[in-house]
Amino acid sequence: MNLEQLFSQYKEESIRGRYITLDSIEPLLQKLNTNNQLQIIGKSVLGKSIYSYQIGEGKTKIFLWSQMHGNESTTTKALFDFLNVLHSGSELAQKLLSTFTFCSIPMLNPDGATLYTRENANKVDLNRDSQALTQPESRILRATFEVFKPDYCFNLHDQRTIFGVSDTGKPATLSFLAPSYNEEREINVSRLKAINLIASINEELQEYLPNQIGRFDDSFNINCIGDTFQYLGVPTLLFEAGHFANDYEREETRKYVFMALISSFRALSENVIVSNGINKYLNIPQNKVVFYDFMYKNIKINYDGIEIITNFASQYKEELIENRICFNAYVSQIGNLENYFGHFEYDAKGALYTDDFGNIPKLNQKTDFSLDNNIKFVNGMIKI
């Protein structure tokens, strides 16, 4: 099966980019509601509807949820691409629907999605609320879990552009984790199922995304929902959608999340999961914070009358302005950048730095500057 071709065929073209809100997906949910698969399972802090979508008649129950963090929308897009496959009437769709029952919550945190924030409207991180259950969204997720009684859980997230695949200089476009179920990070039967499935996904996706798949840190935190569900004995997989070169809208990354979902369910349905895949799982390189969005090397600055050569880095802040996500670059590090990488790198070769405020870059300043070789940078990029 060609996963690239499958994605092109079933990509949901009506949603794209980073700013995905409840208004974006409600028409899609209504369109997919061909046989009462859609339910309103509760309301957010601000009274927005939280939906579940259940489809399939198979014995194995799969529970998926996305946008627990409102500004993590890539997996929501991929989930709708996958739902299009299930509605295609294809041989693959028939196989999946007869093998599985899927219950998904495409947007757990609609208030956070509108505000483009990690937290909900009460400024609570829902992924630290799995024990206290102080928020309505957390209680809805837990209640759905208890009623549905899943065999596997898929916890779908985005991760920042700072993550690379160990020290390889490759961005972690996808990262996976079989969360720990105790402080000792031991491997029991349910965690092993998640580990084996991730090993299978990784083996298939290396063909499409070589050396750009990482393994997320498995420190145990019972307040995190994945750790809680693993602790409760349900194999749980964490998906983290990360950066692909020049893909800040995460449309390429969306494709790889889709591929990972298809790969997961094909492996389960065909029973071709890696057995005893612990070593294969542990051989997936760990995520590491090694990237900046921009890195500028060998910049000459005039510091108190002395000319020195230095480096600096900038990071995008994703800012919601007039219902649009704007990527604004700010200086985030000055000096030694050894062992770090930039998604965009520029070697100034000793050119002299100036900006509208002075002769040296300052932390948290917009990345607008000039070099004395007549090159100007605006919002981090070379102005053509």
N, C-alpha and C positions, 0 to 999 in steps of 0.2 A: 504493500500500500504506500502510495506517495503522499506523505503528510502535507507537503507544500501545496500540491494540487488540491487536496481536500480542503485546506484552509481557504484557498482562492475561491473555491466553489461555494463555501458556506459562510464566508465572512459577512457579518452584519454591517452593511455599509452605512446605515443610518446613524451609527454612533462611532465617534472617533475622537482622538485627542485625550487630554487629561481631565477636562472638567465634565464629569458624568454625574448628573443629578437624577433625582426621582422623576422629574419632568422628562428627562432623556429616555428613561426606560419604561415608563408606564404604557406608552403606546405599543411598545414591543411586547410587553407582558399581555396586554389585551389581545394583540394579534395571535399570540401563541396559546391563548386560552380557548382551545378548540373543543375541549371536553371537560370543562370545570377543573382544570389542573391548578388553577390559580386561587389562592386564598389570602385574605388579609388576616395576618396572625397577631397583629397588635399595632400599637401606635408609638411613635417616637416621643421624646420629651416635648417637642413642639407640635405634636399631633399629626405628624405625617404617617402615612400608611407604610407598614412593613409587610412585605409580601413573601409568601412561600410559593414555590412552583414545583409540583410533584407529578412525575410522569414515569411510566414503565410498570411492568407487572412481574418483574423477576424476583427471585428469592433473595438475592444479595442487595442489601440496602446501603445506598451511598448518600451521605449528607454533605452538602457543600454550602459554604457561605462566603460572600465577598463584601468588600467595603465596610468591614468592621471599623476601619479607619477611613474617614470620609474622603481623604485626599489620596487614596490608593485605589485607583479605578481600572488599572490595566486588566486585572483578572475578571472584573465585571464584563468588560468587552469580550474577553475570551469565552466567558461562560455563555453569553448569548450566541457566539459563533457555534459553540458546542450544542446549544439547544436547537439551533437551525439544523444541525446534523440529525438530531433525534426526530425532527419533524419532516425529514426528507423522503421518507418512505423507501430508502435504500436498503440494500441487504445488510449493510453495517448497522443502520438504525434499527432494523428488525431484530438483529442479533443482540444489540445492547438493551433494547426495551424488553426483550424476553428473558434476559439474564439478570437485569438490575431493576430496582426501583430507585429513582433519583428524587431526592428532596433538596431543593436549593433555596437559599435566601440570597437573591442577587444583590441586595443593598440593605445591610443590617443597620447602617447609620445614615439615614437620609438627611438628617439635620447637619451632620458633619460634612456630607457631600455638598450640600448647598453652600455652606460656609467655607468649603475647601480646607478643613482642619482635620487633624488626626482624631481629636476628641469629639464627644457628642456635644449637644447644646449646653449641658451642665459642666463642660470642660473636664469630663472624665474620660480617661482612656479605657474603652470597653475591654481591651485585652489585658487589663490589670484588675478586672472586676468580676472574675469568674467564680470567686468564692463569696465575696460580700454581696454580690448581685444587687448593688444599690440602684442601678439604672434600669429603666423599662426595657431597653434594647438587650441588655444582658439577660434579663429574666425571660424575654421572648426566645432568645437563642437556646437557653437551657431547657425551657419548657418544650420546645420543638425537638430537641435532642432526646428528651425523656419519652415523649410520645412516639416519635418515629423509630427509636431503638436501632440506630444504624450499625452496620457491620464495618464500615469505614467512614472516617471523617476527612474532609478536605478543607483546610483552613487557608484561605486565599488572600494574599497580601502583595504589596509593593515594597521594595527596598530602595534606599537612596543611591545616588550615583557614586557615592564614596566607596562602594564595595567592589573589590577585585577578587579574582580567583587566586588566592594565596599571593605569592610574589611574582606571578607570571607576567604581569603587565596587561592581562586581559580583564575586561570588565566582567563582573558576575551578572550575566544577563538573566540567568535563572539560578535560584538557589533552593535547596530542599532541606527538610529536616524531619526526622522521626523524633518528635519531642520526647524528653525524658519523662518517666513517671515517678521518679524518686530522686532524692538528693545525690545518691550514689551513681546515678545515670546508668543503672543496670539495664540489662536487656531481658525482658520477659516475653511471653508468647505473643502478646498483642503488639508490643513495640517491634519485635522481630518481623511481624507481618508487614508493618510499615517500612521497615528497613529493606526488606526483600523487594517490595514494590518499587521503592525509590531506586534501588540498584537496577531494576529492570528498565525503568523510565530513562535513567541516565545512559544505559547501554544503547538504547534506541536513539536518543536525542543527540548523542555524540556525532552521529552521522550528519546531523543538520546544524549543530551548534558546537563544533569541536572546541574543547578547552575553555568554554565560557559558562560552565555549570559549576556552582559551588555548593558547599555544605554549610548550613547555618549553625551557629553556636548552640550547643545542647544543654547549656546551664539550666537547671531546674528552677521553675518559679510556678508554684501551684496556683498563683493568681492569674496566670496566663491560660487562655481557654484551651489551647492545644495540650498543654501539660495536664490540665484537669481531665480532659476527655481520655488522654492516654492513661492517666491514673485510674480512671473509671473502667479501664479494660477495653477500650475501643481503639483499634489501630487508627492513628491520626497522622496525616501528612500535612506539613506546612509547605506552601508554595510561596516563594518570594520572587516577584517580577522585578528585574533590575534593568540596567542600562545596556543598550546596544549602540554601537557607534553612530553618532549623528541622529539618534532616535529619541529626542526628548519628548516627543508626543507618545512614545511607547507603542507605535503601531507594529514595528518589527517584533518587539518583545511580546506583544499580544499574540502573535502567530506562534511563538514558541510555547506560551502557556497553553494555547489550544492544542498544540501537538502533544504536550505533556499529559493533558487530560485524555485525549484519544488513546495515547500509548498506555496510560494507566488502565483504562477500562478494557482495552483489547487484551492486555496481559492477564487481567483477572478473568475475563470471559473465556479466553483460550487456555487458561491455566499454564501459561508459559513464564510465570514469575520465577526470577532467580531464587533458587533454594540455597539456604545458608549463605546469604549474600552479605554477611557482616563485613568481610574484608573488602568486597567491592564497594560497599557503602562508605566505609572508612577511607577508602582510597580516593573518593571524591574530594578534591582539595577544599580546605576550609575557607569560608569568606574571610577577607581581611580588609581593614580600612586603609586603603593605599591610593585612593584616587581623589583628585580635585577636578572640577570641571575645566579649569584653565590653569596652565603653568607657564610662567615666563622666566626664562633662564638667562643668566649673564647680562642682567640689566645694570647699566651704570647709573648711580645716583650721586648727587652732590649733597653730602651730609656734613653740615657745619664747615663748609669750605673744603672738605676732603672728598675726593672722588673715590668711590668704592664700587666693586662689582657684587651684586647680590641677586637673589631670586625671589619671586613672590608668586602666590597662587590665589585664585579667585573661585568662588562657588556661587552657583545660581541660587537665588531665593525664588520660590514659586509664589507669586503674589496675585491674588484675585483682584482684578481691576475691571469694573463694568462687565461682570459676568464672563470674563476671559482670563485665562491663566497667562501671566506675563513672567518670563524668565529674566530676572534682573541680576546681573553679576556684581558681586561685592568682594573686595579684597578680604581674604580669610587667613592668610599665612604669609609671613615675610621672613626670609633668611634661608636656613638649611632645609632643603626639600629632598634630601637623600632618601632613597628607597620609596619615594612616592612617584606617581604618574599623573599625567594630565590627559583628560579626554581630548583637549586641544593643547598642544605644546608649541611654544615659540622660543627660538634661541635668538636673542637680540645681539649676540656677538659684540657686546660692549657698547651698544648704542645708549645714548644719554636719555634718561626718563624725565618728562615734565608732565604736569597736569594743571588744571585751572586753579589749584589751591597751593601748589608748591612744587618741590623737586623730588619728593619721595612719596611712595605709596603709603597709605595709612589703612589700618584695619577698619573694616566695615564701610570703606569708601567705595562709591560706584567705580567700576573698572572702566573709566574713560581716561585715556592718556595718550601722549604722543612720544615718539622717539626722534632723535635728531637725524635719523636716516630717512626722514619724511614719511614715516609710517604712523598712522593714527589708528587707535583702537577705540571703538565705541561699544559699550556693553560687553566687553571682553573680546570681541572679534575685530579683526582687521577691517577697517573701513575701505571699501573698494572705491 
